Amino acid sequence: MVRQKKKQSGGTQDIASENFKAGHRALCRHPMFEPLTSCMWINRSEARDNLCPPDGWAVVTASGYVHVHPKRRADPDEWTYVLAHCALHLGFGHLLQHPQPREWNAACCAFVAHFLDQLKLGRAPEGLHGVLELPAASEKRLYEIFCERGIPEIMTSLGAAGPHTSDMVVAEPRPWIRRVKWDELFGQGLAQAVTSAVEVAAGQIPTLGAIEYTNSAAQRARSWFINSYPLLGALAASLRIIEDPLLCHRMGISVAAVNASAKEVYMNPSAGLSDQQCRFVMAHELLHVGLRHEARCQGRDPYLWNISCDYVINAWLVEMGVGELPTFGLLYDPELKSESAEAIYDRIVTDVRRFRRLGTFRGVGLGDILDSEGSAWWQSGEGMTLDEFYRRCLGQGLTYHYEQGRGLVPAGLEEEIRALGQPPIPWEVELAKWFDSHFPPTEKVHAYARPSRRQSATPEIPRPRWVLPPDWEVGRTFGVLLDTSGSMDRELLAKALGTIASYSIARDVPAVRVVFCDAATYDQGYVPPEAIAQTVKVRGRGGTVLQPGVELLERAEDFPADGPILIITDGYCDRLRVRREHAYLLPEGHHLPFVAVGPVFYFK
C-alpha cells in the first residue's frame, strides 16, 4: 500500500502519523484528560507486541498501554475520540475481571460512548456510532441487562477495537504491571475541567481548547513552595517547569531532571507521582540548582558527583520532612547523613563498578543535573551572573524561612547555604597560606659586621644594618614536580611556573628543586626562583608518569628530609603515593582521579 506523503521543509512526512499526533496532542491539552494521558503509554508500532486487531482502532490494557493500529488513517478529531474512549476505560475503572467479559465490555463501551456524546469531544469514526439514550444509568446495570437479554446489535460496534471485539485487555500480557490509581487521576481531571470552565466563563482564558493546562501535580508543588516554603520559594519561582512526556522520553528522563543554565526543571508526568512525591522531587532538583552542584563538579566524574550530591540532598529532605519519598530513583543512605558531597564522592570512587549501577531521578547511569552550552542569557555580561542569582535566591530563602518560623533546617544544609553567601577565597591566597606554613618570614637582625653608610650629620657614629641570620638558607627550599605531558597546556605551564617563582621570591626561598615528569623523569636540580619562569626549558611533553619523580625527590640526599613537594598537574595521572608533606596545584575544572591526602589548589 502506497502511503500519502506531503512535502515539508525537512523532507517528507506521513500524513496518517501527523493526524494521529495532532489528535493525541489535542487530548493531552484537555484539562479533563491531561492527568490520564500523562500516564498512558502509546504503542503504534508494527511489532508483534501491538495487540490492536487488524480491523480495529485501539486496545487499552490494565497498566495503561494503548495499542493503536499503526496504519489506519483518520482525522485528528477521530483519533481524539478513540484515545479518549480508551482513557475513559481507565478512568472509570472498567478493566476488571467479570464472568461474562463480552457483555461487560459492551456495557462499558456503551457507557463511554454516551459520555463522549454529551462531552462533545472529538468525532466518532465511521462504524463507532454514538449512543443518545441508555437503558440504564451505570455500567453495572447495563451489564446485568446484557447478561439477561443479550447484547443489542448496535451495542457491538461501540468499542474502539471494532465490532464483536473487546477493546479492553484485563489480563496484562507483560510480566509486570504499573500500579497507577487511574480513578484518582480522573478525579483530578474532573476538578481541572471544572476550574477551567469557571475561568472561561469569567473571561480569564479564551476557550478550553486554546490553553495549556497549568495545574498539574508539579505546578501545584511549585505553588506550595512559593506560598508555604520560603527556603526554596525564590528558586521555585525562577525556574520553568516542563512536563512533556515525549520530550522526557527523548531525553531519557524517567522522573525528573534540572538544567540550571536553561532555568528549566523537567518533570515526567508518566512517572505518576503524587502531590507529596512531587514536592520531594521538586525540592531535590531545586537544591541541585541552589547549591550550585553543577559548578562545583570541578573536573570530577559528572555522574558519580551527581550521585554524591543526591545522597546529601535526600538525607536533608528526609530530615526536614519535605514531601514523600518516591518509590524509585531515590538514593538514600542514613549512614551518609553527616557527610558532605565531596567526602561521599571520595568514598564512591573507591568502588566505581558498584555505584555505576545506581540510578538517579533521571535513570540508571544518567545524572539528573543537565547542562546546556551556548544558550545562556547571562553570558552577555549584563546584570548579575547566574551563580550570584542562585546564591542570592537560596540565601534570602533561608533568612525568610527562619523569620517566618517555618521549621528547622539541617545543620549541614544551613552551613552550605551560608558558605555560598561568602565569596570564595582566591586560589592565590590559599597557596600563599600553604607557603607561609612551611616558610615563615625570616627575622632580620642588626649587625655591625657590615656597617651601613654613615649619616652626613654625624659621620663619626657607625650604625648597624639589617642582615639575615647566617643559617637562614638551611632547609629553606621545596620541590616542584611539574607534569609536562602533552595534555598540559602551555599557558597553564607558564602560569604555574610564574606563580611558583613569585611566591618563592616573596618568601626568601633561595632555590627550588625542579623535576619535570612525563613518560620519563628530568631532574633540573636546584634553580633560583627568579630563573624558574624565564630560563628553565621545559622537557618532556609525552605521557604522564609522576610516581618516579616523587620517589626521586624523596630519596635525594641533597634534598631536606622535611622539604615539602608541590605537584603541578592537570589530573590526568595515576594514583600517587607521597610520604612527606605535599600539595597539588590543578587547573580549575580538573580533578584528581584519587583521594588526595594533601591540600589541592585550583588556579584559573
N, C-alpha and C positions, 0 to 999 in steps of 0.2 A: 504494500500500500504506500503510495506516494504521499508524503506529508506536505501540507501547505506551509510555505515559508514566507516571511516578509523581510524586506531589507531594513537593516539598521546601520548605525554608524560603525559598530564594531563587527559587522558581518551579518549572518542570518540568525533568526530566532524562531523557534517552534511556536506557532500561534496557539495551539492547544495548551502548551505549558504556560504561556503568558496569561491566558484566560484563567487557568487554574490558580496561578499565583495571585492574580487580581481578586478572584473570589475569596481565596483564603485570607488575603490581606484585609478585605472588607469585613470579614467575620471577626478577625482579630481586633479590629478597631471598634467593634460594637461593645459598649460597656457591659452588656449582659453576658457576653460570651468571652470577654477578654481573660478572666481567670481560668476558664476551662481550656481555651485554646493555648494558653501559655504552658499547659502541662500535657497537651496532646502531642503525639509524635506521628507525623505523616509518612507513610510508605507508599511512594508512587513509582517504585522501580519495577522492572520487568523480571526480577529474580523469582525464584521458586517460593520464597518466603512471603510473597504477596498473596493474601488469602481472598482477594476480591474475585468473584466468579467472572467468566468471560462475558456474560450478558448483564452484569451488574454495574453499579456505580461506586459503591464503597462498602466496607465492612469495618466494624469497630470491635475491639477486644476489651476485656475487663481491665487491662492495665493501661488503657488509653492510646493504644496504637490504632490508627485509622488507615486501613489498606485501601488505596484508591486505584481505580482502573487506570493503567498507565497510558492507554492510547485513546480513550474516549474523549471526543470533542464536545464542548459545551460552552455556553456563555458564562461570564463571571457571576451573574446573578444565579444561574443554575448551580454552579459549584458552591456558592454561598449557602444555598438552600440545602444541598446534600451534606455539606460539612456541618451545618447547624443541626441537621437531623441526627447525625452521629453524636455530636456534642451533647444534645439533649438526652440521648440514651444514657450517657454517663451521668449527667447532672440529675436526672430523675431516679437514678439507681435501678435501671432496668436490667442490668447484666447480672441476673441471679438465676440459679437453677430452679426449674419447675418441672412437674411430672409430664406436662404436655408442652414442650418448648415451642412447637409451631404455633399453637394458639396464643401462647404468651407473647411471642414475637409479633404476631399480627395485632394483638391488643396494644402493645407498646407503640408500634408504628402508627396505628390509627390515632392514638392519643397525641403523639408528637406531631403528626401531620395537622391535626386540628389546632394545636398550639401555634404552629408556624403560620397557619392561615390567619389566625387572629393577630399575630405579631406583624404580619405583612413584611417579612424579611425574605429577600431573595425571590426567586420564581421556581415553582416546581417544574422539573423537566418533564418532557413528554413521556407518559407512562407512569409517572409518580403523581397520581391525582390527589388533590387535597380532599378534606372532609369538612363539610359545612355543619353537620349535626352528628352527634354520637348518641347511641342508645344508653350510655352510662357516663358518669362523671369522673371515673377513675379507671386506671389500668386494671386493677384487680377485679372490678365488677365486669369490665369488658372481657377479661379472661374467663370469668365464670360463665358469661353468656356464650362465648365462642365454644367453650367446652360442652355446654348443654345443647346448643342449636347448630353448631358448626360455624365456620368462617364464611362470611359473605364473599362473593366473588370480587367485589370492588375493594375489599379489605386486603386481598392477597397481593395487590400491586402498589402498596404504600411504602414498602421497605426500600431502603437505598440499595439493597443487593439485587433487586429485581423481583419479578413475580414468583411466588411459591418458593422463595429462597430466604433464609434467615440472614439478616444483616448484623446480628449480634453473636459474637463468639465468647461464650461464657467460660469454657474450658480453655485457658490460656495455653497456647502451644509452646511457649517459651519456658525454660526451666526456672525462671524467676519472674516475679510479678511486683511491680512498683506499688507501694502502699500509698495511694493518693485518696484523700477524702473528697470525692467529687461532689457530694451533696453540699459540703461547706463551701467549695469553690463556686458552685452555682448560687448559693445564698449570697456570697459576696457580689456576684454578678447582678443579681436582682437588686441589691442595695445600690450598686453603682448606677444601674439603669434608672432607678427612681430619682437618685440625686441628679443625674444628667437631665432627666425630663423636667425637673423643677428648675434647673438652671436655664434650659431652653425656654421654658415658659416665662421666666423672669427676664429674658433677653441678655443674660450674661454670656451665652455662647450661641452661635447661629443655629446649627442643627446637630442631631446626634451623629449623623454620618460624617460630618465635616471636622470632627475633633479627634485628637489623640487623647485617650483617657489617661489621667494622671493620678489616680487614687489607688494604685497597686500597693501590695504589701511593702515594697521597697520605698515608695513615696510616703507611705504612712510612717515608716520607720524614720525617714529623714525628717518629716514634720515633728515627730516625737523628740528627736534630738534638738531641733531648733527651738521648740516650745518648752521642753521639760528637762533638758540635759545640757546646760551651758558649757560644760567641758569640751564637748565636741560639736556644739551648735554652730559656731562660726565656720568650722571646716565643712559641716554638712551643707550649709547654705552656699558655700563657694564652689561645690562640685556638682556636676551634672550627672544624673543617673540615666544610664542607657539600658533598656530592657528589650532587647531584640533577640529572640531565640535563634533566628537564623545567623545573625552576626556572632552571637556567643558560640554557636556550633562551629562556625568557620574559624573562630579564634581559639577554639579548644577550651572554652571556659565552661566548666561543668556547674559551678555555683556562683562564683564572683571573682572579680579582679579589679585592679585600680591602676590608672595611668595618671600619675601626679603631674607630668608635663602637660598633658592634654586636659587636665582638670576633669577627668571622667571616671565614674565608677560603673563597672559593668555588672549587672545582676541578671543571671539567667532565670527567667520565670519558669522554665521547665524543671527546675530543681524542686518546686513545690514547697518552699519554705513557709512556715507560719509567721505571723507578725512578730512573735518573740524571737524566733530564729533569725528573722531578717534584721532585727535590732543588733543581735550579736555579730552577724556577718558584716553589717554596715559599720559598726564600731571598729571591727577588726581592720577593715580597709581604710577607714579614716585615720586610725592610729599609724598605719603604714605611711600615710602621707604626712601627718603632723610631726612624727618623729624623724622624718627625712631618711627613712631606711634606704631609699634608692641612692641618695647622695653619699651615704655612709658605707656603701659597699667597699670602696677603696681597693679595688683590684681583687677582692675575694671572689670565689666561685658564686655567681649570682643565685643559683638555685639553693645551694647549701646555706648561703647567707639569708635567703628568703625563709627557709625552714627555721633557722635560728631565731629570726625575728618573730615568726609565728608562735613558737613556744613561749616567748616572753609575753607577747600581746595576749594570747589566750589565757595565760595564767592570771594576768591582771584583770581581764574581763570576768573571769570566773570569780575572782576575789571581790570585785565590785558588784557582782550580780546583775550585769547588764544583759538583758535578753535571756535566751535559752540556747543551750548547746545544740548545734546541728548534729545529725546522726552520721554525717560523712564529711570528709575533707578537714577534719579537726585534728590539730596537733597539740596535745596537752599532756604534760607530764608533771605531776606535783613535785617530783624531786628537783626539777629545774626552776622552781618558783622564784628563788632568790638570785638566780644567775642573770648576768647581762647577755645581750645578744652576741657580743664579742667573745665572751667566755664560752657560751654554748657552741659557737662556731669552732672554737679551738678544740672542743671535745668531739664535734661531729667529724672533723677532717681526719680523725684517727680511725674512723670506721665508715668510710665513704660508701662502700658497697651496700651496707645496710640502709643508710639514710637516703640513698638514691631511689629506693623503692617506696619512699613515703610520698604522700600526696597533699598538696595544699588545697585551698578552696577552688583553685583553677583546675587541678587534676594531678594525676600521678606523673612525676617527672617534670612538672611545669610550675613555675612560680607565679603567684598572683600579683606581683609587682611588675607592671608592664612599663615599657619605655618607648618613646617616640622621639625621633630626631628631625630637626628641620622645620617643625611646625609650632615653635614656641613663641608666644607673643612677647615674652619678657626679653628675648634676645635683641630686641631693638634698642635696649638700653634706656628706655623711658620708664620713669617711676621706680618703685622698689622691685627687687628681684623676687623670683618665685620662692626662693628659700626664705627670705625675710618675711614674705607674706604668710607662709605656712607656720613659721615660728611664731609670728605675732598672733595668728588665729588661735593656736594651741595655748600660748602663754596667757592671753586675755581670757580664754575659756576657763583656765584653771583659776584665775582670780575671781571671775563671776561664779564659778562653781562653789568656792568657799564662801563668798559674800552672801549667796542666797541659801546657804545651808543645805546643799544637795547631797550631802553624804561625804564619806571619807574616800580618799584616793590612795592606792598602794604606794608605799614609800619609794619603791623603785621607779614607778611611773612619774611621781612628782619630782624625783631627783633628775630624771632625764629631761622633763619639760623645763625645769629651771636651768639646767645646764644648756639647753638650746637657746635660752634667753641671753646667755652670756656670750660675748664674742670669742671665737676660738683663739687660743694662744698661737701666734705665728711660729712656724717651724724654726725660724732663726733664733727666737727666744728660747725654745725648748732645747735646741742644740747648744746654745750658749750656757744654759744651766748645766748641761752634761759636762762641758769643758770646765766650768767653774768647780764642779765637784771633784774633778781629777787634777786640775791645775789651778790651785788657789793663787791669788795675786801675790807676787813676790814682794817682800818688805825691804825697801831700800834703807840704808843706814848712813850716818855721817862718818866720813873718814878723812884723815889728814894725809893719807899716803899719797894721794894725787891732789894737791891743793887746787882750788878753783882760782879764777882770776881775782886779783885784789882790787878793792874799790879805790877809785882815784882820790877820794876824800881822806882815806886812811890807808895808804899803801903799806904801812909798816905792820898792819894787823893781818895775819893769814887767816883764811876762812875755809872750813871743810866743804866738801861736796857730797852729793848723794851718789852712792855706789851700791851695786848689788852685792849680796854676800858672796864669798869666794866659792861656795859649793852649790850655788843656785842651779847650775846646769845638770847636776847629778839626778838621773832618773826622770828628768822633765822632758819626756818625749812620749809619743804614742805611735801605733802602727796604723797605716791606711791600706786596707785591702780593697783594691779597685777592680770591679768587674769590667773587663774590656772586651767582652764578647760582642758579636755582631749585632745583637738585639739592643745594645745600649746606644742611645742617640748621642751624636757628637756634642750637641748643645747641652745635654744633660751632663756629659762628662766634664765639659768646660765649667758649667755652673757648680758642680760638686767640688772640683779642684779649687776653684776660686774661693768658695766658701771655706774650705779647709785652710787655705793659705791665710785668709783674713783673720780667722779666729786664732790661728796659731801665732800670728804676729801680735795680735792684741793681748795674748796671754803669755808672752815672753817664752814661747817654745823655741829652743834654738834649732832643732832639727826634727824631721819627721821620717819615720821608716816607711817607705812606699813599696808596695808589692802589687804588680799587675797580674791578673789572672784571666785566662780564657781557657783554651784546651791545655795550656801549659802555664808554668809559673815564671814570672820575670821579676827578680829582686833588684830594685833600683838602689838599695842601700839607704843611707841617711841623706835627706835632701833638705836644704834650708827652706823655710816656709815661703820666703819671697820668690823662690825659684820654682815652686810647685806648679803654679798656673802659667809660667812663662817659658821655661826652658825644658821642662820634662817632656819627653817624647813618649806618647802612649804606644805600647807594644801589645800585639795580640790581635784582637778583632776576629777571633774564631769562635769556638764553642764556649761552654760555661762549666768549669770545674773549679770550685773555690776552696774545697777542703785542703788540697795541698798547700795553698797559700796560708791558710790558718795554721797548719802544722809547721810551716817554715818559720813563722813568727814565734810560735810557742817554743820551738826548740833552739832558736838562735841564741848563742851565748852572749852576744853583744846587745841583746835586747832586754830591757829591765824585766824582772820577774813579775812586777806589778804593773807593767805598762799596759794600758787599755788598747783595744783594737776597734777601729771604726771601719765597718764593712759597707761599701757603697755598691749597690747592685740594683737591677730592675726587677728582681724577684724571680726571674726565670733561671732557677738554680736548684740543685739538690739539697737535701737536708744537711745542715752544718752542725758540727759538734765543736763548740768553743769552750775551753776550760777556764778562761780568765775573763776579766771584765771586758764587755764589748757592747757595741750599739750598731744599729743598722740605719742607713740613710737611703730611702727609696723615693722615686718619683711619685707624685700624687696620682692616685688612681691605680697603683700597683700594690701587690700584696705578696708576702712570703708564702710559699707552699707548705709551711710547717709552723708550729707554735714557737714563737721567738722567746728566748729567755731574757735577753737584754732589751733595752728600750728601742723603739722604732720611730724614726723621724721621717715625715713625708714632706718633701720640698717641691715647690711649683717650678 
